[in-house]
């Protein structure tokens, strides 16, 4: 998830398809070897999980998850 956060602007979220396309092959390979394949739905679920634990993301006024400041 750290790689995903590094790709996001502070306080913003690019389309999840763009994030997946920008990840390094080694990250995608690791995801494929894990329980769930790299896909938009999987990425969204992982982001929500991190947000619920107060890591990496915060909720924007419009309800989207954005990169946490700081």
PDB file of N, CA, C, O and CB in Angstrom:
ATOM      1  N   UNK A   1       0.824  -1.185   0.000  1.00  0.00           N
ATOM      2  CA  UNK A   1       0.000   0.000   0.000  1.00  0.00           C
ATOM      3  C   UNK A   1       0.873   1.256   0.000  1.00  0.00           C
ATOM      4  O   UNK A   1       0.441   2.307  -0.473  1.00  0.00           O
ATOM      5  CB  UNK A   1      -0.940  -0.006   1.206  1.00  0.00           C
ATOM      6  N   UNK A   2       2.086   1.156   0.522  1.00  0.00           N
ATOM      7  CA  UNK A   2       2.977   2.314   0.528  1.00  0.00           C
ATOM      8  C   UNK A   2       3.269   2.793  -0.890  1.00  0.00           C
ATOM      9  O   UNK A   2       3.372   3.997  -1.128  1.00  0.00           O
ATOM     10  CB  UNK A   2       4.282   1.974   1.246  1.00  0.00           C
ATOM     11  N   UNK A   3       3.402   1.870  -1.822  1.00  0.00           N
ATOM     12  CA  UNK A   3       3.649   2.233  -3.216  1.00  0.00           C
ATOM     13  C   UNK A   3       2.460   2.985  -3.805  1.00  0.00           C
ATOM     14  O   UNK A   3       2.635   3.921  -4.586  1.00  0.00           O
ATOM     15  CB  UNK A   3       3.946   0.982  -4.049  1.00  0.00           C
ATOM     16  N   UNK A   4       1.266   2.578  -3.433  1.00  0.00           N
ATOM     17  CA  UNK A   4       0.054   3.244  -3.917  1.00  0.00           C
ATOM     18  C   UNK A   4       0.017   4.670  -3.386  1.00  0.00           C
ATOM     19  O   UNK A   4      -0.247   5.606  -4.141  1.00  0.00           O
ATOM     20  CB  UNK A   4      -1.222   2.466  -3.486  1.00  0.00           C
ATOM     21  N   UNK A   5       0.274   4.839  -2.123  1.00  0.00           N
ATOM     22  CA  UNK A   5       0.222   6.163  -1.496  1.00  0.00           C
ATOM     23  C   UNK A   5       1.238   7.102  -2.136  1.00  0.00           C
ATOM     24  O   UNK A   5       0.945   8.280  -2.342  1.00  0.00           O
ATOM     25  CB  UNK A   5       0.481   6.055   0.019  1.00  0.00           C
ATOM     26  N   UNK A   6       2.425   6.597  -2.453  1.00  0.00           N
ATOM     27  CA  UNK A   6       3.458   7.434  -3.072  1.00  0.00           C
ATOM     28  C   UNK A   6       3.026   7.966  -4.435  1.00  0.00           C
ATOM     29  O   UNK A   6       3.506   9.013  -4.869  1.00  0.00           O
ATOM     30  CB  UNK A   6       4.751   6.645  -3.217  1.00  0.00           C
ATOM     31  N   UNK A   7       2.135   7.265  -5.106  1.00  0.00           N
ATOM     32  CA  UNK A   7       1.673   7.683  -6.430  1.00  0.00           C
ATOM     33  C   UNK A   7       0.562   8.723  -6.368  1.00  0.00           C
ATOM     34  O   UNK A   7       0.225   9.336  -7.381  1.00  0.00           O
ATOM     35  CB  UNK A   7       1.195   6.484  -7.207  1.00  0.00           C
ATOM     36  N   UNK A   8      -0.006   8.922  -5.188  1.00  0.00           N
ATOM     37  CA  UNK A   8      -1.152   9.814  -5.044  1.00  0.00           C
ATOM     38  C   UNK A   8      -0.716  11.217  -4.627  1.00  0.00           C
ATOM     39  O   UNK A   8       0.187  11.374  -3.805  1.00  0.00           O
ATOM     40  CB  UNK A   8      -2.138   9.247  -4.023  1.00  0.00           C
ATOM     41  N   UNK A   9      -1.361  12.235  -5.197  1.00  0.00           N
ATOM     42  CA  UNK A   9      -1.087  13.593  -4.727  1.00  0.00           C
ATOM     43  C   UNK A   9      -1.690  13.794  -3.339  1.00  0.00           C
ATOM     44  O   UNK A   9      -2.683  13.152  -2.996  1.00  0.00           O
ATOM     45  CB  UNK A   9      -1.648  14.641  -5.720  1.00  0.00           C
ATOM     46  N   UNK A  10      -1.107  14.667  -2.552  1.00  0.00           N
ATOM     47  CA  UNK A  10      -1.641  14.963  -1.233  1.00  0.00           C
ATOM     48  C   UNK A  10      -3.064  15.477  -1.365  1.00  0.00           C
ATOM     49  O   UNK A  10      -3.325  16.425  -2.106  1.00  0.00           O
ATOM     50  CB  UNK A  10      -0.757  15.987  -0.496  1.00  0.00           C
ATOM     51  N   UNK A  11      -3.988  14.845  -0.638  1.00  0.00           N
ATOM     52  CA  UNK A  11      -5.380  15.268  -0.651  1.00  0.00           C
ATOM     53  C   UNK A  11      -6.135  14.888  -1.911  1.00  0.00           C
ATOM     54  O   UNK A  11      -7.224  15.407  -2.159  1.00  0.00           O
ATOM     55  CB  UNK A  11      -5.448  16.730  -0.471  1.00  0.00           C
ATOM     56  N   UNK A  12      -5.568  13.981  -2.718  1.00  0.00           N
ATOM     57  CA  UNK A  12      -6.243  13.604  -3.953  1.00  0.00           C
ATOM     58  C   UNK A  12      -6.133  12.117  -4.233  1.00  0.00           C
ATOM     59  O   UNK A  12      -5.341  11.407  -3.613  1.00  0.00           O
ATOM     60  CB  UNK A  12      -5.677  14.382  -5.111  1.00  0.00           C
ATOM     61  N   UNK A  13      -6.939  11.660  -5.172  1.00  0.00           N
ATOM     62  CA  UNK A  13      -6.925  10.266  -5.581  1.00  0.00           C
ATOM     63  C   UNK A  13      -7.097  10.190  -7.086  1.00  0.00           C
ATOM     64  O   UNK A  13      -8.153  10.551  -7.605  1.00  0.00           O
ATOM     65  CB  UNK A  13      -8.029   9.462  -4.859  1.00  0.00           C
ATOM     66  N   UNK A  14      -6.074   9.724  -7.798  1.00  0.00           N
ATOM     67  CA  UNK A  14      -6.271   9.499  -9.233  1.00  0.00           C
ATOM     68  C   UNK A  14      -7.171   8.273  -9.433  1.00  0.00           C
ATOM     69  O   UNK A  14      -7.396   7.521  -8.484  1.00  0.00           O
ATOM     70  CB  UNK A  14      -4.897   9.304  -9.962  1.00  0.00           C
ATOM     71  N   UNK A  15      -7.683   8.062 -10.635  1.00  0.00           N
ATOM     72  CA  UNK A  15      -8.492   6.863 -10.878  1.00  0.00           C
ATOM     73  C   UNK A  15      -7.709   5.600 -10.503  1.00  0.00           C
ATOM     74  O   UNK A  15      -6.507   5.504 -10.751  1.00  0.00           O
ATOM     75  CB  UNK A  15      -8.933   6.799 -12.360  1.00  0.00           C
ATOM     76  N   UNK A  16      -8.403   4.645  -9.909  1.00  0.00           N
ATOM     77  CA  UNK A  16      -7.730   3.431  -9.443  1.00  0.00           C
ATOM     78  C   UNK A  16      -7.099   2.652 -10.592  1.00  0.00           C
ATOM     79  O   UNK A  16      -6.084   1.984 -10.394  1.00  0.00           O
ATOM     80  CB  UNK A  16      -8.713   2.540  -8.697  1.00  0.00           C
ATOM     81  N   UNK A  17      -7.677   2.723 -11.784  1.00  0.00           N
ATOM     82  CA  UNK A  17      -7.068   2.087 -12.961  1.00  0.00           C
ATOM     83  C   UNK A  17      -5.686   2.673 -13.233  1.00  0.00           C
ATOM     84  O   UNK A  17      -4.751   1.950 -13.576  1.00  0.00           O
ATOM     85  CB  UNK A  17      -7.972   2.259 -14.203  1.00  0.00           C
ATOM     86  N   UNK A  18      -5.566   3.991 -13.076  1.00  0.00           N
ATOM     87  CA  UNK A  18      -4.275   4.647 -13.302  1.00  0.00           C
ATOM     88  C   UNK A  18      -3.250   4.223 -12.262  1.00  0.00           C
ATOM     89  O   UNK A  18      -2.074   4.047 -12.578  1.00  0.00           O
ATOM     90  CB  UNK A  18      -4.438   6.167 -13.281  1.00  0.00           C
ATOM     91  N   UNK A  19      -3.694   4.059 -11.028  1.00  0.00           N
ATOM     92  CA  UNK A  19      -2.785   3.614  -9.972  1.00  0.00           C
ATOM     93  C   UNK A  19      -2.278   2.212 -10.287  1.00  0.00           C
ATOM     94  O   UNK A  19      -1.074   1.963 -10.221  1.00  0.00           O
ATOM     95  CB  UNK A  19      -3.488   3.641  -8.591  1.00  0.00           C
ATOM     96  N   UNK A  20      -3.173   1.300 -10.625  1.00  0.00           N
ATOM     97  CA  UNK A  20      -2.764  -0.070 -10.952  1.00  0.00           C
ATOM     98  C   UNK A  20      -1.792  -0.097 -12.125  1.00  0.00           C
ATOM     99  O   UNK A  20      -0.810  -0.838 -12.108  1.00  0.00           O
ATOM    100  CB  UNK A  20      -3.987  -0.928 -11.271  1.00  0.00           C
ATOM    101  N   UNK A  21      -2.070   0.712 -13.141  1.00  0.00           N
ATOM    102  CA  UNK A  21      -1.211   0.751 -14.330  1.00  0.00           C
ATOM    103  C   UNK A  21       0.177   1.299 -14.007  1.00  0.00           C
ATOM    104  O   UNK A  21       1.150   0.965 -14.684  1.00  0.00           O
ATOM    105  CB  UNK A  21      -1.860   1.599 -15.423  1.00  0.00           C
ATOM    106  N   UNK A  22       0.272   2.132 -12.983  1.00  0.00           N
ATOM    107  CA  UNK A  22       1.547   2.745 -12.634  1.00  0.00           C
ATOM    108  C   UNK A  22       2.397   1.962 -11.657  1.00  0.00           C
ATOM    109  O   UNK A  22       3.541   2.334 -11.400  1.00  0.00           O
ATOM    110  CB  UNK A  22       1.304   4.069 -12.078  1.00  0.00           C
ATOM    111  N   UNK A  23       1.862   0.886 -11.107  1.00  0.00           N
ATOM    112  CA  UNK A  23       2.636   0.095 -10.146  1.00  0.00           C
ATOM    113  C   UNK A  23       3.723  -0.702 -10.852  1.00  0.00           C
ATOM    114  O   UNK A  23       3.546  -1.146 -11.986  1.00  0.00           O
ATOM    115  CB  UNK A  23       1.717  -0.852  -9.360  1.00  0.00           C
ATOM    116  N   UNK A  24       4.833  -0.874 -10.177  1.00  0.00           N
ATOM    117  CA  UNK A  24       5.938  -1.639 -10.740  1.00  0.00           C
ATOM    118  C   UNK A  24       5.545  -3.101 -10.884  1.00  0.00           C
ATOM    119  O   UNK A  24       4.714  -3.610 -10.133  1.00  0.00           O
ATOM    120  CB  UNK A  24       7.194  -1.504  -9.864  1.00  0.00           C
ATOM    121  N   UNK A  25       6.149  -3.763 -11.851  1.00  0.00           N
ATOM    122  CA  UNK A  25       5.835  -5.164 -12.119  1.00  0.00           C
ATOM    123  C   UNK A  25       6.087  -6.037 -10.895  1.00  0.00           C
ATOM    124  O   UNK A  25       5.353  -7.000 -10.668  1.00  0.00           O
ATOM    125  CB  UNK A  25       6.656  -5.672 -13.299  1.00  0.00           C
ATOM    126  N   UNK A  26       7.103  -5.723 -10.107  1.00  0.00           N
ATOM    127  CA  UNK A  26       7.396  -6.527  -8.922  1.00  0.00           C
ATOM    128  C   UNK A  26       6.266  -6.453  -7.900  1.00  0.00           C
ATOM    129  O   UNK A  26       5.973  -7.440  -7.226  1.00  0.00           O
ATOM    130  CB  UNK A  26       8.704  -6.070  -8.285  1.00  0.00           C
ATOM    131  N   UNK A  27       5.635  -5.292  -7.781  1.00  0.00           N
ATOM    132  CA  UNK A  27       4.504  -5.129  -6.863  1.00  0.00           C
ATOM    133  C   UNK A  27       3.307  -5.925  -7.380  1.00  0.00           C
ATOM    134  O   UNK A  27       2.633  -6.612  -6.612  1.00  0.00           O
ATOM    135  CB  UNK A  27       4.132  -3.625  -6.701  1.00  0.00           C
ATOM    136  N   UNK A  28       3.049  -5.829  -8.672  1.00  0.00           N
ATOM    137  CA  UNK A  28       1.935  -6.573  -9.265  1.00  0.00           C
ATOM    138  C   UNK A  28       2.154  -8.079  -9.162  1.00  0.00           C
ATOM    139  O   UNK A  28       1.215  -8.832  -8.902  1.00  0.00           O
ATOM    140  CB  UNK A  28       1.749  -6.172 -10.732  1.00  0.00           C
ATOM    141  N   UNK A  29       3.395  -8.517  -9.367  1.00  0.00           N
ATOM    142  CA  UNK A  29       3.713  -9.942  -9.256  1.00  0.00           C
ATOM    143  C   UNK A  29       3.470 -10.421  -7.829  1.00  0.00           C
ATOM    144  O   UNK A  29       2.907 -11.497  -7.627  1.00  0.00           O
ATOM    145  CB  UNK A  29       5.179 -10.212  -9.674  1.00  0.00           C
ATOM    146  N   UNK A  30       3.883  -9.644  -6.851  1.00  0.00           N
ATOM    147  CA  UNK A  30       3.644  -9.992  -5.453  1.00  0.00           C
ATOM    148  C   UNK A  30       2.168 -10.082  -5.137  1.00  0.00           C
ATOM    149  O   UNK A  30       1.733 -10.961  -4.392  1.00  0.00           O
ATOM    150  CB  UNK A  30       4.297  -8.981  -4.542  1.00  0.00           C
ATOM    151  N   UNK A  31       1.391  -9.162  -5.713  1.00  0.00           N
ATOM    152  CA  UNK A  31      -0.053  -9.184  -5.490  1.00  0.00           C
ATOM    153  C   UNK A  31      -0.676 -10.431  -6.110  1.00  0.00           C
ATOM    154  O   UNK A  31      -1.573 -11.039  -5.527  1.00  0.00           O
ATOM    155  CB  UNK A  31      -0.707  -7.920  -6.069  1.00  0.00           C
ATOM    156  N   UNK A  32      -0.197 -10.807  -7.293  1.00  0.00           N
ATOM    157  CA  UNK A  32      -0.736 -12.010  -7.938  1.00  0.00           C
ATOM    158  C   UNK A  32      -0.430 -13.262  -7.128  1.00  0.00           C
ATOM    159  O   UNK A  32      -1.226 -14.200  -7.109  1.00  0.00           O
ATOM    160  CB  UNK A  32      -0.170 -12.156  -9.351  1.00  0.00           C
ATOM    161  N   UNK A  33       0.710 -13.280  -6.466  1.00  0.00           N
ATOM    162  CA  UNK A  33       1.088 -14.439  -5.663  1.00  0.00           C
ATOM    163  C   UNK A  33       0.373 -14.472  -4.320  1.00  0.00           C
ATOM    164  O   UNK A  33       0.350 -15.502  -3.646  1.00  0.00           O
ATOM    165  CB  UNK A  33       2.582 -14.450  -5.442  1.00  0.00           C
ATOM    166  N   UNK A  34      -0.208 -13.345  -3.936  1.00  0.00           N
ATOM    167  CA  UNK A  34      -0.946 -13.256  -2.679  1.00  0.00           C
ATOM    168  C   UNK A  34      -2.358 -13.811  -2.895  1.00  0.00           C
ATOM    169  O   UNK A  34      -2.645 -14.369  -3.954  1.00  0.00           O
ATOM    170  CB  UNK A  34      -0.998 -11.779  -2.161  1.00  0.00           C
ATOM    171  N   UNK A  35      -3.211 -13.669  -1.935  1.00  0.00           N
ATOM    172  CA  UNK A  35      -4.555 -14.251  -1.991  1.00  0.00           C
ATOM    173  C   UNK A  35      -5.447 -13.653  -3.071  1.00  0.00           C
ATOM    174  O   UNK A  35      -6.298 -14.352  -3.621  1.00  0.00           O
ATOM    175  CB  UNK A  35      -5.222 -14.087  -0.668  1.00  0.00           C
ATOM    176  N   UNK A  36      -5.269 -12.374  -3.385  1.00  0.00           N
ATOM    177  CA  UNK A  36      -6.166 -11.702  -4.314  1.00  0.00           C
ATOM    178  C   UNK A  36      -5.382 -11.073  -5.457  1.00  0.00           C
ATOM    179  O   UNK A  36      -4.327 -10.481  -5.225  1.00  0.00           O
ATOM    180  CB  UNK A  36      -6.992 -10.640  -3.588  1.00  0.00           C
ATOM    181  N   UNK A  37      -5.874 -11.188  -6.681  1.00  0.00           N
ATOM    182  CA  UNK A  37      -5.172 -10.604  -7.824  1.00  0.00           C
ATOM    183  C   UNK A  37      -5.265  -9.073  -7.798  1.00  0.00           C
ATOM    184  O   UNK A  37      -6.185  -8.512  -7.203  1.00  0.00           O
ATOM    185  CB  UNK A  37      -5.752 -11.150  -9.146  1.00  0.00           C
ATOM    186  N   UNK A  38      -4.309  -8.406  -8.444  1.00  0.00           N
ATOM    187  CA  UNK A  38      -4.377  -6.941  -8.503  1.00  0.00           C
ATOM    188  C   UNK A  38      -5.518  -6.505  -9.420  1.00  0.00           C
ATOM    189  O   UNK A  38      -5.482  -6.741 -10.628  1.00  0.00           O
ATOM    190  CB  UNK A  38      -3.032  -6.348  -8.998  1.00  0.00           C
ATOM    191  N   UNK A  39      -6.512  -5.877  -8.842  1.00  0.00           N
ATOM    192  CA  UNK A  39      -7.673  -5.391  -9.580  1.00  0.00           C
ATOM    193  C   UNK A  39      -8.226  -4.170  -8.853  1.00  0.00           C
ATOM    194  O   UNK A  39      -7.921  -3.940  -7.683  1.00  0.00           O
ATOM    195  CB  UNK A  39      -8.764  -6.505  -9.721  1.00  0.00           C
ATOM    196  N   UNK A  40      -9.035  -3.397  -9.551  1.00  0.00           N
ATOM    197  CA  UNK A  40      -9.603  -2.174  -8.967  1.00  0.00           C
ATOM    198  C   UNK A  40     -10.389  -2.493  -7.699  1.00  0.00           C
ATOM    199  O   UNK A  40     -10.241  -1.795  -6.696  1.00  0.00           O
ATOM    200  CB  UNK A  40     -10.513  -1.460  -9.985  1.00  0.00           C
ATOM    201  N   UNK A  41     -11.216  -3.526  -7.725  1.00  0.00           N
ATOM    202  CA  UNK A  41     -12.012  -3.874  -6.540  1.00  0.00           C
ATOM    203  C   UNK A  41     -11.129  -4.262  -5.360  1.00  0.00           C
ATOM    204  O   UNK A  41     -11.413  -3.888  -4.221  1.00  0.00           O
ATOM    205  CB  UNK A  41     -12.970  -5.018  -6.865  1.00  0.00           C
ATOM    206  N   UNK A  42     -10.077  -4.998  -5.622  1.00  0.00           N
ATOM    207  CA  UNK A  42      -9.145  -5.399  -4.563  1.00  0.00           C
ATOM    208  C   UNK A  42      -8.439  -4.182  -3.997  1.00  0.00           C
ATOM    209  O   UNK A  42      -8.312  -4.050  -2.780  1.00  0.00           O
ATOM    210  CB  UNK A  42      -8.116  -6.414  -5.094  1.00  0.00           C
ATOM    211  N   UNK A  43      -7.973  -3.284  -4.872  1.00  0.00           N
ATOM    212  CA  UNK A  43      -7.292  -2.075  -4.426  1.00  0.00           C
ATOM    213  C   UNK A  43      -8.221  -1.228  -3.563  1.00  0.00           C
ATOM    214  O   UNK A  43      -7.819  -0.739  -2.508  1.00  0.00           O
ATOM    215  CB  UNK A  43      -6.790  -1.263  -5.630  1.00  0.00           C
ATOM    216  N   UNK A  44      -9.460  -1.056  -4.010  1.00  0.00           N
ATOM    217  CA  UNK A  44     -10.441  -0.268  -3.238  1.00  0.00           C
ATOM    218  C   UNK A  44     -10.652  -0.881  -1.849  1.00  0.00           C
ATOM    219  O   UNK A  44     -10.686  -0.167  -0.847  1.00  0.00           O
ATOM    220  CB  UNK A  44     -11.799  -0.187  -3.997  1.00  0.00           C
ATOM    221  N   UNK A  45     -10.792  -2.201  -1.800  1.00  0.00           N
ATOM    222  CA  UNK A  45     -11.005  -2.889  -0.523  1.00  0.00           C
ATOM    223  C   UNK A  45      -9.805  -2.695   0.412  1.00  0.00           C
ATOM    224  O   UNK A  45      -9.976  -2.458   1.608  1.00  0.00           O
ATOM    225  CB  UNK A  45     -11.255  -4.394  -0.760  1.00  0.00           C
ATOM    226  N   UNK A  46      -8.598  -2.797  -0.140  1.00  0.00           N
ATOM    227  CA  UNK A  46      -7.389  -2.625   0.671  1.00  0.00           C
ATOM    228  C   UNK A  46      -7.270  -1.189   1.177  1.00  0.00           C
ATOM    229  O   UNK A  46      -6.868  -0.961   2.318  1.00  0.00           O
ATOM    230  CB  UNK A  46      -6.137  -3.005  -0.141  1.00  0.00           C
ATOM    231  N   UNK A  47      -7.617  -0.232   0.337  1.00  0.00           N
ATOM    232  CA  UNK A  47      -7.568   1.175   0.748  1.00  0.00           C
ATOM    233  C   UNK A  47      -8.566   1.441   1.872  1.00  0.00           C
ATOM    234  O   UNK A  47      -8.238   2.136   2.833  1.00  0.00           O
ATOM    235  CB  UNK A  47      -7.858   2.100  -0.453  1.00  0.00           C
ATOM    236  N   UNK A  48      -9.767   0.904   1.767  1.00  0.00           N
ATOM    237  CA  UNK A  48     -10.782   1.089   2.811  1.00  0.00           C
ATOM    238  C   UNK A  48     -10.300   0.473   4.122  1.00  0.00           C
ATOM    239  O   UNK A  48     -10.484   1.060   5.188  1.00  0.00           O
ATOM    240  CB  UNK A  48     -12.136   0.459   2.383  1.00  0.00           C
ATOM    241  N   UNK A  49      -9.691  -0.691   4.047  1.00  0.00           N
ATOM    242  CA  UNK A  49      -9.161  -1.332   5.250  1.00  0.00           C
ATOM    243  C   UNK A  49      -8.111  -0.482   5.940  1.00  0.00           C
ATOM    244  O   UNK A  49      -8.113  -0.355   7.164  1.00  0.00           O
ATOM    245  CB  UNK A  49      -8.573  -2.678   4.906  1.00  0.00           C
ATOM    246  N   UNK A  50      -7.208   0.103   5.149  1.00  0.00           N
ATOM    247  CA  UNK A  50      -6.165   0.960   5.742  1.00  0.00           C
ATOM    248  C   UNK A  50      -6.793   2.208   6.341  1.00  0.00           C
ATOM    249  O   UNK A  50      -6.398   2.642   7.424  1.00  0.00           O
ATOM    250  CB  UNK A  50      -5.101   1.353   4.684  1.00  0.00           C
ATOM    251  N   UNK A  51      -7.772   2.793   5.645  1.00  0.00           N
ATOM    252  CA  UNK A  51      -8.461   3.987   6.154  1.00  0.00           C
ATOM    253  C   UNK A  51      -9.152   3.681   7.478  1.00  0.00           C
ATOM    254  O   UNK A  51      -9.092   4.485   8.408  1.00  0.00           O
ATOM    255  CB  UNK A  51      -9.489   4.506   5.124  1.00  0.00           C
ATOM    256  N   UNK A  52      -9.808   2.527   7.570  1.00  0.00           N
ATOM    257  CA  UNK A  52     -10.504   2.154   8.802  1.00  0.00           C
ATOM    258  C   UNK A  52      -9.530   2.017   9.978  1.00  0.00           C
ATOM    259  O   UNK A  52      -9.920   2.195  11.132  1.00  0.00           O
ATOM    260  CB  UNK A  52     -11.268   0.840   8.598  1.00  0.00           C
ATOM    261  N   UNK A  53      -8.282   1.706   9.688  1.00  0.00           N
ATOM    262  CA  UNK A  53      -7.273   1.591  10.739  1.00  0.00           C
ATOM    263  C   UNK A  53      -6.456   2.873  10.911  1.00  0.00           C
ATOM    264  O   UNK A  53      -5.466   2.890  11.643  1.00  0.00           O
ATOM    265  CB  UNK A  53      -6.343   0.433  10.435  1.00  0.00           C
ATOM    266  N   UNK A  54      -6.874   3.946  10.236  1.00  0.00           N
ATOM    267  CA  UNK A  54      -6.213   5.240  10.392  1.00  0.00           C
ATOM    268  C   UNK A  54      -4.876   5.353   9.689  1.00  0.00           C
ATOM    269  O   UNK A  54      -4.051   6.193  10.048  1.00  0.00           O
ATOM    270  CB  UNK A  54      -6.019   5.521  11.826  1.00  0.00           C
ATOM    271  N   UNK A  55      -4.653   4.507   8.682  1.00  0.00           N
ATOM    272  CA  UNK A  55      -3.363   4.526   7.983  1.00  0.00           C
ATOM    273  C   UNK A  55      -3.535   5.001   6.546  1.00  0.00           C
ATOM    274  O   UNK A  55      -4.499   4.636   5.874  1.00  0.00           O
ATOM    275  CB  UNK A  55      -2.715   3.128   8.003  1.00  0.00           C
ATOM    276  N   UNK A  56      -2.611   5.805   6.089  1.00  0.00           N
ATOM    277  CA  UNK A  56      -2.441   6.208   4.700  1.00  0.00           C
ATOM    278  C   UNK A  56      -3.526   7.118   4.121  1.00  0.00           C
ATOM    279  O   UNK A  56      -3.205   8.025   3.353  1.00  0.00           O
ATOM    280  CB  UNK A  56      -2.360   5.009   3.880  1.00  0.00           C
ATOM    281  N   UNK A  57      -4.789   6.907   4.463  1.00  0.00           N
ATOM    282  CA  UNK A  57      -5.882   7.609   3.790  1.00  0.00           C
ATOM    283  C   UNK A  57      -6.811   8.298   4.783  1.00  0.00           C
ATOM    284  O   UNK A  57      -6.904   7.925   5.952  1.00  0.00           O
ATOM    285  CB  UNK A  57      -6.678   6.638   2.931  1.00  0.00           C
ATOM    286  N   UNK A  58      -7.497   9.327   4.264  1.00  0.00           N
ATOM    287  CA  UNK A  58      -8.546  10.001   5.023  1.00  0.00           C
ATOM    288  C   UNK A  58      -9.706  10.251   4.069  1.00  0.00           C
ATOM    289  O   UNK A  58      -9.542  10.215   2.849  1.00  0.00           O
ATOM    290  CB  UNK A  58      -8.029  11.345   5.667  1.00  0.00           C
ATOM    291  N   UNK A  59     -10.869  10.501   4.635  1.00  0.00           N
ATOM    292  CA  UNK A  59     -12.054  10.708   3.816  1.00  0.00           C
ATOM    293  C   UNK A  59     -12.187  12.179   3.448  1.00  0.00           C
ATOM    294  O   UNK A  59     -12.137  13.057   4.310  1.00  0.00           O
ATOM    295  CB  UNK A  59     -13.313  10.221   4.549  1.00  0.00           C
ATOM    296  N   UNK A  60     -12.356  12.430   2.164  1.00  0.00           N
ATOM    297  CA  UNK A  60     -12.556  13.795   1.674  1.00  0.00           C
ATOM    298  C   UNK A  60     -14.009  14.198   1.897  1.00  0.00           C
ATOM    299  O   UNK A  60     -14.855  13.333   2.127  1.00  0.00           O
ATOM    300  CB  UNK A  60     -12.176  13.912   0.166  1.00  0.00           C
ATOM    301  N   UNK A  61     -14.318  15.495   1.835  1.00  0.00           N
ATOM    302  CA  UNK A  61     -15.703  15.940   2.015  1.00  0.00           C
ATOM    303  C   UNK A  61     -16.696  15.277   1.050  1.00  0.00           C
ATOM    304  O   UNK A  61     -17.872  15.123   1.380  1.00  0.00           O
ATOM    305  CB  UNK A  61     -15.771  17.433   1.847  1.00  0.00           C
ATOM    306  N   UNK A  62     -16.227  14.888  -0.133  1.00  0.00           N
ATOM    307  CA  UNK A  62     -17.134  14.245  -1.095  1.00  0.00           C
ATOM    308  C   UNK A  62     -17.256  12.740  -0.868  1.00  0.00           C
ATOM    309  O   UNK A  62     -17.950  12.055  -1.619  1.00  0.00           O
ATOM    310  CB  UNK A  62     -16.655  14.504  -2.514  1.00  0.00           C
ATOM    311  N   UNK A  63     -16.584  12.220   0.168  1.00  0.00           N
ATOM    312  CA  UNK A  63     -16.698  10.804   0.520  1.00  0.00           C
ATOM    313  C   UNK A  63     -15.638   9.901  -0.063  1.00  0.00           C
ATOM    314  O   UNK A  63     -15.586   8.718   0.274  1.00  0.00           O
ATOM    315  CB  UNK A  63     -18.003  10.308   0.101  1.00  0.00           C
ATOM    316  N   UNK A  64     -14.787  10.427  -0.933  1.00  0.00           N
ATOM    317  CA  UNK A  64     -13.710   9.609  -1.507  1.00  0.00           C
ATOM    318  C   UNK A  64     -12.549   9.508  -0.523  1.00  0.00           C
ATOM    319  O   UNK A  64     -12.418  10.326   0.388  1.00  0.00           O
ATOM    320  CB  UNK A  64     -13.223  10.205  -2.855  1.00  0.00           C
ATOM    321  N   UNK A  65     -11.725   8.512  -0.716  1.00  0.00           N
ATOM    322  CA  UNK A  65     -10.519   8.380   0.098  1.00  0.00           C
ATOM    323  C   UNK A  65      -9.373   9.088  -0.598  1.00  0.00           C
ATOM    324  O   UNK A  65      -9.146   8.896  -1.793  1.00  0.00           O
ATOM    325  CB  UNK A  65     -10.172   6.888   0.352  1.00  0.00           C
ATOM    326  N   UNK A  66      -8.657   9.901   0.149  1.00  0.00           N
ATOM    327  CA  UNK A  66      -7.530  10.644  -0.388  1.00  0.00           C
ATOM    328  C   UNK A  66      -6.295  10.372   0.463  1.00  0.00           C
ATOM    329  O   UNK A  66      -6.393   9.869   1.582  1.00  0.00           O
ATOM    330  CB  UNK A  66      -7.840  12.158  -0.439  1.00  0.00           C
ATOM    331  N   UNK A  67      -5.147  10.709  -0.081  1.00  0.00           N
ATOM    332  CA  UNK A  67      -3.899  10.529   0.661  1.00  0.00           C
ATOM    333  C   UNK A  67      -3.926  11.378   1.917  1.00  0.00           C
ATOM    334  O   UNK A  67      -4.258  12.563   1.882  1.00  0.00           O
ATOM    335  CB  UNK A  67      -2.677  10.893  -0.212  1.00  0.00           C
ATOM    336  N   UNK A  68      -3.575  10.754   3.016  1.00  0.00           N
ATOM    337  CA  UNK A  68      -3.572  11.425   4.314  1.00  0.00           C
ATOM    338  C   UNK A  68      -2.418  12.427   4.367  1.00  0.00           C
ATOM    339  O   UNK A  68      -1.295  12.114   3.972  1.00  0.00           O
ATOM    340  CB  UNK A  68      -3.458  10.391   5.472  1.00  0.00           C
ATOM    341  N   UNK A  69      -2.701  13.608   4.847  1.00  0.00           N
ATOM    342  CA  UNK A  69      -1.668  14.633   4.994  1.00  0.00           C
ATOM    343  C   UNK A  69      -0.699  14.246   6.099  1.00  0.00           C
ATOM    344  O   UNK A  69      -1.090  13.702   7.132  1.00  0.00           O
ATOM    345  CB  UNK A  69      -2.299  16.007   5.291  1.00  0.00           C
ATOM    346  N   UNK A  70       0.554  14.532   5.862  1.00  0.00           N
ATOM    347  CA  UNK A  70       1.561  14.292   6.894  1.00  0.00           C
ATOM    348  C   UNK A  70       2.142  13.001   6.804  1.00  0.00           C
ATOM    349  O   UNK A  70       3.008  12.657   7.609  1.00  0.00           O
ATOM    350  CB  UNK A  70       1.031  14.453   8.206  1.00  0.00           C
TER     351      UNK A  70
END
